[in-house]
Amino acid sequence: MANQREELDGSLSVDDPILSLRNASVTFDEGNSFVLNDVSLDLGRGEILGIVGESGSGKSMLAEAMLDAIPDPGVLQGEIIYRPDSDTDIDILELNKNELRSMRWEQISMVFQGAMSSFNPTMKVGAHFRETIQAHDADVKAGMSRAREALADVYLDPERVLDSYPHELSGGMQQRALIALSIVLEPDILVMDEPTAALDLLMQRSILLLLEDLKEKYDLTMVFITHDLPLVAALADRMAIMYAFDLVEAGPTDEIIDHAAHPYTRALLNSTPNLDAPLEEMRPIAGQSPAPINVPSGCSYHPRCPLADEQCRSVDPHFHDTGEAHGTACFHWQQARDDIELNYKASVSANPNTPARGDD
Ligand SMILES: Nc1ncnc2c1ncn2[C@@H]1O[C@H](COP(=O)(O)OP(=O)(O)OP(=O)(O)O)[C@@H](O)[C@H]1O
């Protein structure tokens, strides 16, 4: 473990990880194709890590791997190490069912896209809180008092919401109620998979703001998974970019936004809608991301990459250190910075009092 941590590129590892993935892989077809391919990454204690990728790139697999929650018949391999403190390593894949059940919600909690499908439509929201608290043998009275506080923290009226059925709440209210539920047992880590995807822009913005507040108040480490790069750039301390079931770039958010090194990340930034930019400057990424059974040899991005050469077609690039705790899996990252111009200008800021990144 220690050796593996040292071998990892600096952009993927941190000094004090609260969660470490090592060679995490997921297959659904007896190992013939990977929907998560040998991913290694640290989550730093107290950070907000944004994970970005196109639809189908394996983001949900990565989120679910963090809690050993890959749906059947998926098979997860590798190591997922949770470190509640700097001296204790818990291998999540070694836990039995009961240990895993208690770890979820209490230590590592997850919020999925579409709160609608996370709530049971026949149960009032209050019953969901009570059931979760009881299932973890926590004191119900103290737990419900924390529930009221958490609901107020996400700007909901606790009594009204606890007494409502999920369908009586708007999508934004349900999503906030789900976030409150996810922190009611005071976890260390909150993993959010597209938590704002179904919401309008204003609601997305308000959820980003409250996540920043919750992180401070509850001392949370957060993983925010999305296809929406500007959204997560407004929130995350560090970002990791996924392409074809693997990571292709990682580093501090400002570094990624201003000095993206992988041709895919640069293309992703240039394809981001920007209300201020002329339409001619928007460049959708040509081609399609590969299906799990059809991942190209060498660098999986090579069929879409303007810089690809023979080496890229045959050799899978390992991570290259590009400096500033930033790294990328590309042989031609220097050329990418020179040849692929960046047109991205941040248009989202979590905090209306601070300018969006790139505005200064
Ligand atoms: N139960 C399953 N059986 C087989 N393949 C699956 C299963 N669930 C997901 N996959 C495949 O795994 C790959 C990664 O899926 P994943 O849901 O992680 O992508 P994603 O990046 O989260 O996409 P989205 O943004 O659309 O949710 C996809 O190609 C998907 O088709």
The ligand as an SDF file (V2000), in Angstrom:
LIG
                    3D

 31 33  0  0  0  0  0  0  0  0999 V2000
  -25.5170   -2.8880  -15.0330 N   0  0  0  0  0  0  0  0  0  0  0  0
  -24.6450   -2.6630  -16.0270 C   0  0  0  0  0  0  0  0  0  0  0  0
  -24.2820   -3.6680  -16.8600 N   0  0  0  0  0  0  0  0  0  0  0  0
  -23.4000   -3.4610  -17.8590 C   0  0  0  0  0  0  0  0  0  0  0  0
  -22.8360   -2.2700  -18.1360 N   0  0  0  0  0  0  0  0  0  0  0  0
  -23.1620   -1.2420  -17.3500 C   0  0  0  0  0  0  0  0  0  0  0  0
  -24.0770   -1.3600  -16.2500 C   0  0  0  0  0  0  0  0  0  0  0  0
  -24.2020   -0.1610  -15.6640 N   0  0  0  0  0  0  0  0  0  0  0  0
  -23.4080    0.6880  -16.3670 C   0  0  0  0  0  0  0  0  0  0  0  0
  -22.7900    0.0410  -17.3730 N   0  0  0  0  0  0  0  0  0  0  0  0
  -21.8660    0.6250  -18.3490 C   0  0  0  0  0  0  0  0  0  0  0  0
  -20.7730    1.1720  -17.6500 O   0  0  0  0  0  0  0  0  0  0  0  0
  -20.2830    2.3080  -18.3380 C   0  0  0  0  0  0  0  0  0  0  0  0
  -20.0600    3.4190  -17.3590 C   0  0  0  0  0  0  0  0  0  0  0  0
  -21.3140    3.7920  -16.8310 O   0  0  0  0  0  0  0  0  0  0  0  0
  -21.4710    4.9730  -15.7760 P   0  0  0  0  0  0  0  0  0  0  0  0
  -22.9030    4.9400  -15.3170 O   0  0  0  0  0  0  0  0  0  0  0  0
  -20.4200    4.8810  -14.7440 O   0  0  0  0  0  0  0  0  0  0  0  0
  -21.2040    6.2430  -16.6780 O   0  0  0  0  0  0  0  0  0  0  0  0
  -21.3840    7.7700  -16.2860 P   0  0  0  0  0  0  0  0  0  0  0  0
  -20.1450    8.4530  -16.7040 O   0  0  0  0  0  0  0  0  0  0  0  0
  -21.7980    7.8870  -14.8620 O   0  0  0  0  0  0  0  0  0  0  0  0
  -22.5520    8.1890  -17.2480 O   0  0  0  0  0  0  0  0  0  0  0  0
  -23.8010    9.1740  -16.9970 P   0  0  0  0  0  0  0  0  0  0  0  0
  -23.2210   10.5490  -16.8750 O   0  0  0  0  0  0  0  0  0  0  0  0
  -24.6140    8.9860  -18.2530 O   0  0  0  0  0  0  0  0  0  0  0  0
  -24.4890    8.6970  -15.7580 O   0  0  0  0  0  0  0  0  0  0  0  0
  -21.3130    2.6530  -19.4250 C   0  0  0  0  0  0  0  0  0  0  0  0
  -20.7830    2.2790  -20.6740 O   0  0  0  0  0  0  0  0  0  0  0  0
  -22.5020    1.8030  -19.0800 C   0  0  0  0  0  0  0  0  0  0  0  0
  -23.1590    1.3860  -20.2520 O   0  0  0  0  0  0  0  0  0  0  0  0
  1  2  1  0
  2  3  1  0
  2  7  2  0
  3  4  2  0
  4  5  1  0
  5  6  2  0
  6  7  1  0
  6 10  1  0
  7  8  1  0
  8  9  2  0
  9 10  1  0
 10 11  1  0
 11 12  1  0
 11 30  1  0
 12 13  1  0
 13 14  1  0
 13 28  1  0
 14 15  1  0
 15 16  1  0
 16 17  2  0
 16 18  1  0
 16 19  1  0
 19 20  1  0
 20 21  2  0
 20 22  1  0
 20 23  1  0
 23 24  1  0
 24 25  2  0
 24 26  1  0
 24 27  1  0
 28 29  1  0
 28 30  1  0
 30 31  1  0
M  END
$$$$
